[in-house]
Amino acid sequence: MRAGAPYLADNFGPVAVETTAFNLEVIGRIPDALSGRLLRIGPNPATPPDPARYHWFSGSGMAHGLRLRDGKAEWYRSRYVKDAAVVAALKCQPLSGPGEGRRDGSVNTNFTSVGRKLYAVVEAGSLPVELTYELESVARTDFNGTLEAGFTGHPKIDPITGEQHALAYQPGQPVRYISLDHNGRATTKARIDLPHNPLIHDMAFTASFIIIPDLPVTFQPERSQAGFPWLWDERRDARIGLLPRNGDGANIQWFEAPRCFVFHFVNAYDDGDATIIDVARHPRMFDHDHNGPNEGIPTLVRWTLNRRSGRLSETALDDHGTEFPRINGLYGGQPYRFSYTAHWGRNVRFGPAMKHDMLRGTTEIHDYGTDRMTLEPIFVQKPDAVAEDEGWIMSYVYDASRNLSDVVILDAQDFAGEPLATIRLPVRVPFGFHGGWAADRDTLSPAA
């Protein structure tokens, strides 16, 4: 089997067409309070790629959305996020907006909402793409000229200040710490010059600091055996920086970290003289496999950074293979108790969802059934909730026996119990990266 073929097989493989479907079958009952769209995005090459060179992280983006309202599943849509490859393959009009020919590559990683508008986002240089409510691509944006270069695939919203934090990286540029306000104005608060170009997929923040990961996966296009130029770098150690939130780069405090790789932070917070950082820790990344993230099983660990001693200590939190962590977003950057993850086994094998009690050190598992696999469980808080875990868990679940996908809704406080609702989709949703719940109250929506 050629190198990248596993990432084009089964549910990693792209779907051939965009889909629109109405009045979907529902097993159980959708909570009436859910009014909005459950979104997902991932790579979906518009033309067959070369399996020898294909990397799972490449390829044009496809956005998926399920609209819920009044206890009904009104529609499911999938739409390409337009880039040059999609325009050529579908013979459609190219997008307007800045960055043509420079920052108009594939956008396939995540979503963010700014000023009630929805954007698809990606890291390493290409600009965000504005989407309509029905997920059609509108235009590329640099947030009215305030974005100096590219953005990120993983902005994080501070629930206290309302600002979005972002770490942006790309070849030949300093790492940028960017703050994005309610009105869609990006401010570069710090430019961090590093001796190499590390891959920085995610970030975390606390009340006082922005977490800067400087880990040994770096830009090495001359060594890459695939179309993805970031590889494991034996020359580099691992370290974590604490950047003051005012962007004072001269006062970053660096901590030596275990040699590993981290795609995703669970959360981070300050605790006296310590900064607590919870992560999904991979033993290494893109060392033997240059076509996808298959270098061992990731597990949850806690890094405690003692700011007085300058030392980092590591504690294992859970030994399940686990990735794509999510929390109740109202606890971002603050002490918290619960996180939700998806199983990640050998050879990037997905499966159940997990609820982690970070205080008690326990894990609950929701098994969706034989050959049913979830990615990234999304927490949606119930109206008037009091408890941190008072909400719903929503996720796209692939059923290999049917070669179709469902959306499954769980009660987060009855995590291992029967689903509240299962919504049948007429297609499969390929394994992708990220998504979220876009409540109608937070995004521009069509008239009822």
WOSULSUL-V484173 format. One record per residue. RES is the residue in one letter. OMEGA is omega in radians with two decimals (999 if undefined). NEAR is the number of other ideal C-beta (glycine too) atoms within 10 Angstrom. Layout:
res	omega	near
RES	OMEGA	NEAR
RES	OMEGA	NEAR
//
This chain:
res	omega	near
M	-3.12	7
R	-2.88	12
A	-3.07	18
G	-3.05	26
A	3.13	14
P	-3.11	20
Y	3.00	26
L	-3.07	20
A	3.06	11
D	-3.06	14
N	2.92	18
F	-3.05	19
G	3.13	16
P	2.96	17
V	-2.93	15
A	-3.02	9
V	2.95	7
E	-3.04	16
T	2.94	16
T	-3.13	12
A	-3.08	15
F	2.99	10
N	-3.04	9
L	3.12	19
E	3.13	11
V	3.02	17
I	-3.05	12
G	-3.06	12
R	3.06	10
I	3.10	20
P	-3.08	17
D	-3.07	11
A	-3.12	14
L	3.12	24
S	-3.08	16
G	-3.08	20
R	2.97	29
L	-2.99	24
L	2.96	23
R	3.09	27
I	3.09	28
G	-3.13	25
P	3.10	24
N	-3.06	25
P	-3.09	19
A	3.04	21
T	-3.08	12
P	3.12	9
P	3.05	19
D	-3.09	12
P	-3.11	17
A	-3.08	13
R	-3.01	17
Y	3.04	26
H	-3.08	24
W	-3.07	23
F	-3.12	26
S	3.13	19
G	3.14	24
S	-3.13	24
G	2.96	27
M	3.11	27
A	3.12	29
H	3.13	27
G	3.05	23
L	3.13	23
R	3.08	22
L	3.07	27
R	3.08	17
D	3.10	10
G	-3.12	14
K	3.01	14
A	-2.96	23
E	3.13	13
W	2.92	17
Y	3.08	24
R	2.93	19
S	-3.12	22
R	3.00	21
Y	2.91	24
V	-2.93	26
K	2.91	27
D	-3.07	24
A	-3.12	16
A	3.12	17
V	3.12	24
V	-3.14	18
A	-3.07	12
A	-3.07	13
L	-3.14	14
K	3.14	7
C	-3.12	12
Q	3.10	9
P	3.11	15
L	2.96	23
S	3.10	9
G	-3.08	18
P	3.00	16
G	-3.11	19
E	3.14	13
G	-3.11	6
R	-3.06	12
R	-3.07	21
D	3.09	21
G	-3.05	18
S	3.10	24
V	-2.88	29
N	-2.88	28
T	-3.00	24
N	3.07	27
F	2.90	24
T	3.12	22
S	3.14	18
V	-3.13	20
G	-3.14	13
R	3.04	12
K	-3.13	17
L	3.12	25
Y	2.89	24
A	-3.05	27
V	3.13	25
V	3.12	27
E	2.95	23
A	2.91	23
G	-3.08	19
S	-3.07	25
L	3.04	26
P	3.11	31
V	3.08	24
E	3.13	17
L	3.01	26
T	3.09	13
Y	-3.14	17
E	3.00	14
L	3.02	23
E	3.12	15
S	-3.12	25
V	-3.08	16
A	2.95	14
R	3.13	23
T	2.93	22
D	3.13	18
F	3.08	21
N	3.06	11
G	-3.09	10
T	3.12	16
L	-3.04	25
E	-3.09	16
A	3.09	19
G	-3.13	26
F	-3.10	32
T	3.01	27
G	-3.04	27
H	3.03	24
P	3.12	25
K	-3.11	24
I	3.05	18
D	-3.08	18
P	-3.13	13
I	-3.10	11
T	-3.11	15
G	-3.14	9
E	3.03	18
Q	3.07	21
H	3.14	24
A	2.92	25
L	-3.10	27
A	3.13	25
Y	3.00	23
Q	-3.10	18
P	3.04	11
G	-3.13	8
Q	3.00	16
P	2.97	18
V	-3.12	22
R	2.92	23
Y	-3.04	23
I	3.00	25
S	-3.11	20
L	-3.05	22
D	-3.07	16
H	-3.04	12
N	3.12	10
G	3.07	17
R	-3.14	15
A	3.08	22
T	3.04	15
T	-3.08	17
K	3.13	18
A	2.98	22
R	-3.00	13
I	3.13	19
D	3.12	8
L	-3.09	16
P	3.14	9
H	3.10	13
N	-3.14	20
P	3.00	21
L	3.12	23
I	-3.07	25
H	-3.00	24
D	3.06	23
M	3.04	21
A	-3.14	27
F	2.99	24
T	3.10	22
A	-3.03	13
S	-2.93	15
F	2.88	23
I	-3.09	27
I	-3.12	25
I	3.07	24
P	3.07	25
D	-2.94	21
L	-2.95	26
P	2.87	23
V	-2.97	27
T	-3.11	20
F	-3.10	19
Q	-3.06	16
P	-3.11	11
E	-3.11	7
R	-2.98	11
S	3.07	17
Q	3.13	15
A	-3.10	23
G	-3.10	18
F	-2.91	20
P	3.11	19
W	-3.04	24
L	3.04	22
W	-3.03	21
D	-3.12	19
E	-3.13	9
R	-2.99	9
R	2.96	17
D	3.12	12
A	3.09	19
R	3.12	16
I	3.13	23
G	3.00	20
L	3.12	22
L	3.06	23
P	-3.03	16
R	3.05	21
N	3.09	10
G	-3.14	18
D	-3.07	11
G	3.13	17
A	-3.09	6
N	2.98	10
I	3.03	16
Q	-3.09	15
W	-3.14	14
F	3.04	21
E	-3.09	12
A	3.04	23
P	3.10	13
R	-3.05	14
C	3.00	19
F	3.14	26
V	2.94	25
F	-2.91	23
H	2.96	23
F	3.04	21
V	3.12	24
N	3.09	25
A	3.10	27
Y	3.10	21
D	3.11	18
D	-3.07	10
G	3.13	8
D	-3.13	10
A	2.95	15
T	-3.08	24
I	3.14	18
I	3.10	26
D	-3.02	24
V	2.90	29
A	-2.94	26
R	3.02	24
H	-3.13	23
P	3.03	14
R	-3.07	16
M	3.08	23
F	3.06	29
D	3.11	17
H	-3.14	9
D	-3.13	21
H	-3.04	20
N	3.13	26
G	-3.00	21
P	-3.00	19
N	-3.10	19
E	-3.14	18
G	-3.02	17
I	3.09	20
P	3.12	26
T	3.13	19
L	3.05	25
V	3.06	19
R	3.01	16
W	3.08	22
T	-3.11	15
L	3.10	25
N	-3.04	14
R	3.08	16
R	-3.09	8
S	-3.08	11
G	-3.08	11
R	3.09	11
L	3.03	19
S	-3.07	12
E	3.07	14
T	3.07	12
A	3.14	11
L	-3.08	21
D	-3.11	19
D	3.02	10
H	2.95	19
G	-2.95	22
T	-3.14	28
E	3.12	21
F	-3.09	24
P	3.02	24
R	3.09	23
I	2.89	21
N	-3.01	23
G	3.11	17
L	3.14	14
Y	3.12	17
G	3.13	20
G	-3.08	25
Q	3.02	16
P	-3.06	13
Y	-3.10	20
R	-2.96	15
F	2.96	22
S	-3.07	26
Y	-3.07	28
T	3.06	27
A	3.09	22
H	3.08	21
W	-3.09	21
G	-3.14	13
R	-3.13	9
N	3.09	9
V	3.14	18
R	-3.11	12
F	-3.11	20
G	-3.04	18
P	2.95	21
A	-3.11	29
M	3.02	23
K	-3.07	22
H	3.01	24
D	-3.04	14
M	3.12	20
L	-3.10	10
R	-3.12	8
G	-3.13	11
T	-3.14	10
T	2.98	18
E	-3.11	17
I	2.95	13
H	3.11	21
D	-3.09	12
Y	3.12	20
G	-3.11	11
T	3.10	8
D	3.05	11
R	-2.93	19
M	3.12	24
T	2.86	25
L	2.99	26
E	3.05	22
P	-3.07	27
I	3.08	23
F	3.08	23
V	-3.07	21
Q	3.07	19
K	3.04	17
P	3.10	8
D	3.12	7
A	3.07	15
V	-3.12	6
A	-3.13	13
E	-3.08	16
D	3.13	20
E	-3.06	15
G	-3.13	23
W	2.99	22
I	-3.11	25
M	3.11	25
S	2.98	25
Y	-3.06	28
V	3.13	24
Y	3.11	23
D	-3.06	20
A	-3.11	13
S	3.13	9
R	-3.03	12
N	3.11	11
L	3.13	15
S	3.02	25
D	2.83	26
V	-3.07	25
V	3.13	24
I	3.11	24
L	2.92	24
D	-3.06	17
A	3.12	24
Q	3.00	16
D	-2.88	13
F	-3.10	19
A	-3.09	12
G	-3.13	11
E	3.09	10
P	3.01	19
L	-3.12	19
A	2.98	21
T	-3.13	18
I	-3.12	25
R	3.06	17
L	-3.10	23
P	-3.10	12
V	2.98	17
R	3.06	19
V	-3.06	26
P	3.03	24
F	-3.14	20
G	-2.99	24
F	-2.95	22
H	3.12	22
G	-3.13	26
G	3.09	23
W	3.11	19
A	-3.14	21
A	-3.12	16
D	3.14	17
R	-3.08	9
D	-3.09	12
T	3.10	17
L	-3.09	12
S	-3.14	17
P	3.11	8
A	-3.11	3
A	999	7
//
